[in-house]
Amino acid sequence: MSKKTIKLLSFTLTLAIVAIIGIISLSSKSYSSKKYDKNMFSNSPDVKMTKGKQKFAQTRRHDTKVTILNDNTASMGDFIFNSGGNTKIVANISLKFKNSKKGWFNGDDAKQEIIKRGVILRSAIIDTMMDNHGQKTNDDKIKAKLLESINYNLSDATATEIYFNKFIVQY
């Protein structure tokens, strides 16, 4: 046998062995591909999540919805700020508010305005925090600037206090 024939035979044999190993590994039961449901919180029978686990998972997600907690407190939701470089700030902010107008039927005006202007208020908070990302949460200056930017966008309500429910700085 010539050298060329030996090389061709060894190449063909190596290729055949690799092909056989590939076919065996793909056909074995150890290889499985999982198919995930697009909506993990659906009531699909394919998803094996109890209702309790679904509720817990939904509460763990970042919430960007503005909600009224009680007669004078609103949650502005979760915020994630990239404050330069590799520093990230995760915060949950609430505010205490009061009705600006005096009258008999104005009780829900402040609540309705905060809900309606929620996107604008969240944007004002983000702008203020990004302009003052070096401030600490217990510093009255950042809270005063937040109150000023929020109240600038309100007419029926007045924000009186800012509360940081969560404030995580990650480097």
CORSULBEL-V146583 format. One record per residue. PSI is psi as a letter, one per 40 degrees, with the letter a starting at -180 (999 if undefined). OMEGA is omega in degrees with one decimal (none if undefined). D_CENTER is the distance of its C-alpha to the mean C-alpha in Angstrom with 1 decimal. Layout:
psi:PSI omega:OMEGA d_center:D_CENTER
psi:PSI omega:OMEGA d_center:D_CENTER
//
This chain:
psi:i omega:-179.1 d_center:68.6
psi:i omega:-179.7 d_center:67.4
psi:d omega:-179.2 d_center:64.5
psi:d omega:179.2 d_center:62.7
psi:d omega:179.3 d_center:63.0
psi:d omega:178.5 d_center:61.8
psi:d omega:-179.7 d_center:58.7
psi:d omega:178.9 d_center:58.0
psi:d omega:-179.9 d_center:58.5
psi:d omega:177.3 d_center:56.2
psi:d omega:179.7 d_center:53.4
psi:d omega:179.6 d_center:53.8
psi:d omega:178.5 d_center:53.8
psi:d omega:178.7 d_center:50.7
psi:d omega:179.0 d_center:48.9
psi:d omega:-179.9 d_center:50.0
psi:d omega:178.7 d_center:48.8
psi:d omega:179.2 d_center:45.3
psi:d omega:179.7 d_center:45.2
psi:d omega:178.8 d_center:46.4
psi:d omega:177.8 d_center:43.8
psi:d omega:179.5 d_center:41.0
psi:d omega:179.8 d_center:42.3
psi:d omega:-178.0 d_center:42.7
psi:d omega:178.6 d_center:39.2
psi:d omega:-177.6 d_center:37.7
psi:e omega:-179.1 d_center:39.8
psi:i omega:-178.7 d_center:39.3
psi:e omega:179.0 d_center:37.2
psi:d omega:177.7 d_center:35.2
psi:h omega:177.0 d_center:33.3
psi:i omega:175.8 d_center:30.9
psi:h omega:-179.3 d_center:28.0
psi:i omega:176.2 d_center:25.3
psi:h omega:-177.4 d_center:24.2
psi:i omega:176.8 d_center:20.7
psi:i omega:-178.7 d_center:20.1
psi:d omega:-178.5 d_center:17.8
psi:h omega:-175.2 d_center:16.3
psi:e omega:-177.0 d_center:15.9
psi:e omega:179.9 d_center:16.0
psi:i omega:177.8 d_center:19.2
psi:f omega:-180.0 d_center:22.6
psi:i omega:179.8 d_center:24.0
psi:e omega:179.4 d_center:26.7
psi:d omega:-177.6 d_center:25.5
psi:h omega:-177.5 d_center:22.3
psi:g omega:177.4 d_center:23.5
psi:h omega:176.2 d_center:21.0
psi:i omega:179.8 d_center:22.5
psi:d omega:177.6 d_center:21.3
psi:d omega:177.9 d_center:20.5
psi:d omega:178.2 d_center:18.3
psi:d omega:-179.0 d_center:16.5
psi:d omega:178.9 d_center:16.0
psi:d omega:179.8 d_center:14.9
psi:d omega:179.5 d_center:12.3
psi:d omega:179.2 d_center:11.0
psi:d omega:-178.9 d_center:10.9
psi:e omega:179.4 d_center:9.0
psi:i omega:175.8 d_center:5.8
psi:h omega:-177.2 d_center:3.5
psi:h omega:179.6 d_center:6.3
psi:e omega:-178.0 d_center:7.5
psi:h omega:176.2 d_center:10.9
psi:h omega:-179.0 d_center:13.8
psi:i omega:175.5 d_center:16.1
psi:h omega:-178.3 d_center:19.5
psi:d omega:176.0 d_center:20.0
psi:a omega:-173.4 d_center:23.8
psi:d omega:-177.1 d_center:26.6
psi:e omega:-179.4 d_center:25.6
psi:h omega:178.0 d_center:22.0
psi:i omega:174.0 d_center:18.7
psi:h omega:178.9 d_center:15.1
psi:e omega:175.6 d_center:13.3
psi:a omega:-178.8 d_center:9.8
psi:i omega:178.5 d_center:7.2
psi:i omega:172.1 d_center:7.7
psi:h omega:-178.3 d_center:7.5
psi:h omega:170.2 d_center:11.1
psi:h omega:-170.7 d_center:13.2
psi:f omega:174.8 d_center:16.4
psi:h omega:179.2 d_center:18.8
psi:b omega:-179.9 d_center:19.8
psi:e omega:-178.0 d_center:17.8
psi:h omega:179.1 d_center:16.6
psi:h omega:178.4 d_center:12.9
psi:h omega:175.4 d_center:12.2
psi:h omega:-176.0 d_center:9.4
psi:i omega:170.2 d_center:10.7
psi:h omega:-171.7 d_center:11.0
psi:h omega:173.2 d_center:13.9
psi:i omega:176.9 d_center:16.6
psi:i omega:174.8 d_center:19.8
psi:h omega:-176.5 d_center:23.3
psi:i omega:173.6 d_center:25.2
psi:i omega:179.6 d_center:28.7
psi:h omega:-178.8 d_center:30.5
psi:d omega:-176.0 d_center:32.3
psi:i omega:176.5 d_center:35.1
psi:h omega:178.6 d_center:37.8
psi:i omega:-177.5 d_center:39.2
psi:d omega:-170.0 d_center:39.7
psi:f omega:-175.5 d_center:37.1
psi:e omega:-173.4 d_center:34.2
psi:d omega:-176.3 d_center:32.3
psi:e omega:-179.1 d_center:29.3
psi:d omega:-177.8 d_center:29.3
psi:d omega:179.5 d_center:26.9
psi:d omega:-179.0 d_center:24.4
psi:d omega:-179.4 d_center:24.7
psi:d omega:180.0 d_center:24.3
psi:d omega:177.4 d_center:21.1
psi:d omega:-177.8 d_center:19.6
psi:d omega:-177.2 d_center:21.2
psi:f omega:-177.1 d_center:20.2
psi:d omega:-179.3 d_center:16.6
psi:d omega:179.7 d_center:15.4
psi:d omega:-179.9 d_center:18.2
psi:d omega:177.6 d_center:17.6
psi:d omega:178.1 d_center:13.9
psi:d omega:178.2 d_center:15.4
psi:d omega:178.4 d_center:18.2
psi:d omega:-179.6 d_center:16.1
psi:d omega:179.5 d_center:14.3
psi:d omega:-179.0 d_center:17.9
psi:d omega:-179.5 d_center:19.5
psi:d omega:179.9 d_center:17.2
psi:d omega:176.7 d_center:17.6
psi:d omega:-174.5 d_center:21.3
psi:f omega:-173.6 d_center:21.6
psi:e omega:178.6 d_center:19.3
psi:e omega:-177.6 d_center:22.3
psi:i omega:174.5 d_center:22.8
psi:i omega:-176.4 d_center:22.2
psi:d omega:-179.5 d_center:20.6
psi:e omega:177.4 d_center:24.0
psi:h omega:-178.6 d_center:25.7
psi:d omega:-179.0 d_center:26.9
psi:d omega:-179.1 d_center:26.8
psi:d omega:178.1 d_center:23.1
psi:d omega:178.4 d_center:23.0
psi:d omega:178.9 d_center:26.0
psi:d omega:176.5 d_center:24.4
psi:d omega:178.0 d_center:21.3
psi:d omega:179.7 d_center:23.7
psi:d omega:-178.3 d_center:25.9
psi:d omega:177.9 d_center:23.2
psi:d omega:-178.2 d_center:21.9
psi:d omega:176.3 d_center:25.5
psi:d omega:-177.2 d_center:26.5
psi:e omega:-179.5 d_center:24.5
psi:i omega:175.0 d_center:25.8
psi:d omega:-179.0 d_center:29.3
psi:d omega:-177.3 d_center:29.7
psi:i omega:174.2 d_center:27.5
psi:h omega:175.6 d_center:27.5
psi:h omega:-176.5 d_center:24.8
psi:d omega:-178.5 d_center:26.7
psi:i omega:174.3 d_center:24.4
psi:h omega:177.9 d_center:20.9
psi:h omega:172.9 d_center:19.4
psi:h omega:179.4 d_center:16.8
psi:d omega:178.4 d_center:15.6
psi:h omega:176.8 d_center:13.5
psi:h omega:-177.2 d_center:14.2
psi:h omega:175.5 d_center:13.8
psi:h omega:-178.4 d_center:15.4
psi:h omega:179.7 d_center:15.3
psi:999 omega:none d_center:18.2
//
